[in-house]
Amino acid sequence: KTLETRRVTYWSRSRKEFWIKGETSGHTQELVDFRVDCDRDALLMIIRQVGPACHTNRRTCFYTSVRDGEERELMGPMEG
């Protein structure tokens, strides 16, 4: 579906249905490039993000780093 529409589509385990990122929030993900690794067991989607991607109102869900055994927050929530 993602490749057909160029809008990133996910499977929701809690809803038990597919959903298109940004359908209700407007925080869409437009597919720029879709890549697979050499073993064909991992996917990488390069996207154009509009608004925050994370439900915590951050640009990404990957805002915590682990360095020297300590968690460090890399960014706060977006303004607005």
C-alpha positions in Angstrom: 0.0 0.0 0.0 2.9 2.4 0.8 4.4 1.8 -2.6 1.1 2.3 -4.3 0.1 5.5 -2.5 3.5 7.0 -1.5 2.0 7.6 1.9 3.5 5.4 4.7 1.1 2.8 5.9 1.5 0.7 9.0 -0.1 -2.3 10.7 -1.5 -1.4 14.1 -1.5 -4.3 16.5 -3.8 -2.5 18.9 -6.4 -1.6 16.3 -5.8 -4.7 14.2 -5.9 -2.8 11.0 -3.7 -0.8 8.6 -3.5 2.9 9.1 -1.9 5.7 7.1 0.4 7.9 9.2 -1.2 11.4 9.5 -4.8 10.4 8.5 -6.2 12.1 11.6 -3.4 14.2 12.8 -2.2 15.7 9.5 1.4 14.7 10.5 2.0 12.8 7.3 4.9 10.7 6.0 5.5 10.9 2.2 7.6 8.1 0.8 10.8 9.4 -0.9 12.7 6.1 -1.3 12.0 2.5 -0.2 15.1 0.2 0.3 15.7 -3.4 1.4 18.9 -4.8 2.8 21.0 -7.5 1.2 19.3 -10.3 3.0 15.8 -8.9 2.3 14.9 -9.0 6.1 15.0 -5.3 6.9 13.3 -2.3 5.3 14.4 1.3 5.3 11.9 4.0 4.3 13.3 7.5 3.5 10.4 9.8 4.1 9.4 13.5 4.1 7.8 14.1 7.5 5.2 16.8 8.0 4.9 17.7 11.7 6.0 15.5 14.6 6.3 11.7 13.9 6.0 10.6 17.6 2.9 10.7 19.8 5.1 12.6 22.3 5.1 15.5 19.9 8.8 15.0 18.9 10.2 14.9 15.3 11.1 11.2 15.8 10.4 8.4 18.2 14.1 7.8 18.4 14.9 10.7 20.7 16.7 8.7 23.4 20.3 7.6 23.1 22.2 5.2 25.3 25.8 6.3 25.8 28.2 4.8 28.4 25.2 2.8 29.8 23.2 6.0 30.4 20.0 7.1 28.6 20.1 10.6 27.2 17.2 12.5 25.7 18.4 14.1 22.4 15.4 16.4 21.8 12.4 17.8 23.4 8.8 18.1 22.1 8.2 20.4 19.1 6.8 23.8 19.7 3.2 24.6 18.8 
